[in-house]
Amino acid sequence: MRWDNLGESPAALFGTDVVSRTFDTPEFRGITFHEVRARSIVNRVPGASRMPFEWTVNPYRGCSHACVYCFARKTHSYLDLDTGQDFDSQIVVKVNAPELLRRELAGRRWRGDHIAMGTNVDCYQRAEGRYGLMPGIITALRDHANPFSILTKGTLILRDLALLQQASEVTDVGISVSVGFLDRELWRTVEPGTPAPERRLDVVRTLTAHGIPCGVLMAPVIPFLGDAPDQLRATVRAIAEAGAGSVTPLVLHLRPGAREWFMAWLGQHHPHLVRRYETMYGDGAYAPKWYQRRITRQVHEFAAEYGIGPSRPGRARRIPPTDAGPEATGPGSPGAPRGEGPDSPAEPTQLTLL
């Protein structure tokens, strides 16, 4: 492994002190954790992005959920790791994320914008059970009354239920759980490191019961494997029964890095579909617009039938700057030039995890 992004230059992502640990315990067998000290933790979303948020926090790189379609696989290539097995088993842990976030939120130039989490890899993947970074992150956001949202497939979020309740009393908190389908056989092969779909729906049920509104990102809808009307209906019904306040469908997209890994999986498990996928996706990352519209229409019709609807744009609460503190530098830091203003719509679901 070559860490080209280590060093003392302002552009370096991490410092030169990296500790790599491999554990042989059942829950972490075969996984190596690379403990790094990040230079900044609040990252700005590129202006060309389709995402309805401007700032993100990602305490991990790589993800043991091992979802074969995960778009974030490409990010591992920046560290000279492969986007397949390495992405699933070589996890970068930003061990200073909570303290760094607290420092950046206190910077004079930070304006209290909405921060999205779970937008690259899941912040409640198995590594979080060992490193426990999210309690410190949520506490910092709570203490600064900074609005935030979390997208997750992880049931570990319930560990932080009390902190989420506290944060929701002082700022806008949006939680979304990703559940694209109910098929257990499909789940075991395409999302092998995640909790089962019904366990994720239990998270929705629990959060809602404790006064924390929760939506579901119904993603990915996988063509020819999870897109039959009866499958969509059953999934929407289960989401409604779990008490979700909204459901937002997202059809599978296959960006470079994820596409190669997914197509290899498809060839092994469903070889008869390879040609159909090549035709549907061509040289692009997205399914045809007509197909996306069809899925969205069907899901929204089922949602209306069961009494829930799509996510609605929200508006992040604003707070005045806090006292001066050390400011992060570099193009991904809170001090970077700003783009759209605070009135830009912010969805409670983040459409980048999948």
C-alpha positions, -999 to 999 in steps of 0.1 A, spaced: 0 0 0 14 34 -10 1 64 8 5 91 -18 -18 114 2 4 115 33 28 142 40 34 177 54 20 197 24 -13 216 29 -29 194 2 -21 162 20 -52 144 34 -35 128 63 -3 132 84 26 108 81 18 88 113 -3 58 102 -10 28 125 -23 -3 108 -40 -29 129 -54 -63 118 -76 -82 142 -85 -119 142 -117 -115 163 -148 -129 146 -164 -95 140 -132 -81 123 -116 -112 109 -98 -103 76 -102 -66 81 -72 -42 85 -77 -8 100 -54 21 91 -56 47 118 -48 81 105 -49 117 117 -69 137 92 -59 173 83 -96 184 79 -129 166 85 -156 190 71 -155 184 33 -171 205 7 -192 188 -20 -180 197 -55 -202 223 -72 -210 200 -101 -225 174 -77 -262 166 -79 -263 163 -41 -287 186 -21 -261 194 5 -229 213 5 -208 199 34 -200 164 46 -182 146 74 -168 111 67 -149 95 96 -140 64 76 -128 54 41 -136 19 29 -166 -1 42 -170 -35 56 -207 -35 45 -191 -48 12 -221 -37 -9 -211 -48 -44 -227 -17 -60 -212 10 -36 -202 41 -56 -176 50 -31 -153 22 -42 -136 45 -65 -122 66 -36 -100 37 -25 -80 40 -58 -68 74 -46 -48 56 -19 -35 30 -43 -59 4 -29 -81 -17 -52 -118 -9 -54 -129 -45 -48 -116 -66 -19 -95 -38 -5 -125 -15 -3 -143 -41 18 -113 -50 41 -88 -21 42 -106 5 63 -91 40 69 -101 54 103 -98 91 110 -92 87 147 -91 124 154 -124 131 137 -144 142 168 -118 167 181 -111 180 146 -148 186 139 -152 205 172 -122 227 162 -136 233 127 -171 241 139 -155 267 162 -137 284 134 -147 320 127 -155 314 91 -178 284 97 -214 296 93 -234 266 108 -244 250 75 -260 216 73 -236 187 75 -244 154 59 -229 121 71 -230 86 55 -227 102 21 -195 84 12 -193 52 33 -215 43 63 -204 60 95 -221 31 114 -203 3 98 -187 -24 120 -155 -3 125 -176 22 145 -183 -5 171 -146 -5 179 -136 31 174 -167 49 186 -162 81 167 -198 91 161 -207 99 198 -180 126 198 -191 138 164 -227 141 173 -218 157 206 -198 184 188 -227 191 164 -251 192 193 -230 216 213 -228 240 183 -265 235 174 -253 226 139 -279 210 117 -270 175 103 -283 144 87 -272 108 88 -278 81 62 -271 45 73 -276 8 69 -262 2 104 -282 -7 135 -254 7 156 -270 41 153 -294 31 181 -264 32 205 -265 70 200 -302 74 205 -299 96 235 -274 119 218 -296 122 187 -325 132 209 -305 158 226 -293 172 193 -328 173 179 -338 196 208 -314 223 196 -311 219 159 -325 201 128 -316 164 127 -325 142 97 -321 105 98 -325 82 68 -321 44 67 -313 27 35 -335 -3 26 -338 -10 -11 -355 -44 -10 -366 -72 13 -354 -103 -6 -331 -121 18 -312 -141 -8 -304 -109 -27 -294 -92 5 -270 -120 15 -251 -117 -18 -253 -80 -27 -249 -65 8 -231 -93 27 -218 -71 55 -249 -52 64 -277 -59 89 -307 -76 73 -334 -53 58 -359 -61 86 -333 -51 112 -328 -18 95 -366 -13 95 -365 -20 133 -341 10 135 -368 32 117 -394 19 141 -373 26 172 -362 61 162 -397 71 153 -410 57 186 -385 79 204 -396 111 186 -369 112 160 -385 114 125 -369 89 101 -372 85 64 -361 56 42 -339 58 11 -353 29 -9 -320 22 -26 -308 7 -47 -337 -5 -67 -318 -32 -87 -330 -38 -122 -344 -73 -130 -337 -85 -95 -356 -61 -72 -378 -40 -94 -409 -62 -100 -441 -43 -89 -449 -69 -62 -414 -65 -48 -417 -27 -48 -451 -29 -32 -439 -53 -4 -409 -31 4 -430 1 5 -455 -16 27 -429 -27 52 -414 7 52 -448 22 60 -454 -3 87 -421 6 103 -433 42 107 -411 59 82 -421 95 74 -410 93 38 -397 70 12 -374 80 -16 -365 55 -44 -331 55 -61 -323 32 -90 -290 15 -90 -262 35 -106 -228 21 -115 -199 45 -115 -164 35 -124 -149 14 -96 -183 1 -86 -193 -9 -121 -165 -33 -126 -170 -50 -92 -208 -52 -96 -206 -66 -131 -181 -93 -119 -207 -102 -92 -235 -102 -117 -215 -125 -140 -210 -150 -111 -245 -149 -97 -268 -139 -126 -249 -144 -158 -281 -143 -179 -285 -106 -169 -250 -94 -180 -261 -85 -215 -292 -68 -203 -272 -46 -180 -247 -38 -207 -276 -27 -229 -294 -8 -201 -264 11 -188 -243 13 -220 -212 34 -213 -228 55 -186 -234 52 -149 -272 56 -148 -302 37 -160 -323 54 -187 -345 82 -176 -377 64 -186 -368 35 -163 -359 58 -134 -392 77 -139 -412 44 -140 -397 32 -107 -402 65 -90 -438 67 -101 -446 32 -89 -429 37 -56 -447 70 -50 -481 53 -59 -475 26 -34 -463 51 -8 -496 71 -13 -515 39 -9 -499 31 24 -500 67 37 -464 79 33 -448 102 7 -415 112 -8 -390 133 11 -396 170 12 -368 196 10 -360 212 43 -342 243 54 -312 240 77 -314 261 109 -288 288 111 -267 298 141 -243 327 145 -205 320 144 -190 309 176 -159 323 193 -127 322 173 -107 290 172 -81 272 151 -93 270 115 -88 242 90 -72 250 57 -73 236 23 -99 232 -5 -121 209 16 -122 229 48 -149 252 62 -128 282 53 -130 275 16 -149 299 -7 -187 294 -6 -210 285 -34 -248 284 -30 -263 302 0 -282 290 31 -315 290 13 -305 261 -9 -328 231 -3 -314 203 18 -330 168 16 -331 147 48 -319 118 27 -285 117 10 -283 101 -24 -247 92 -25 -242 62 -3 -255 38 -29 
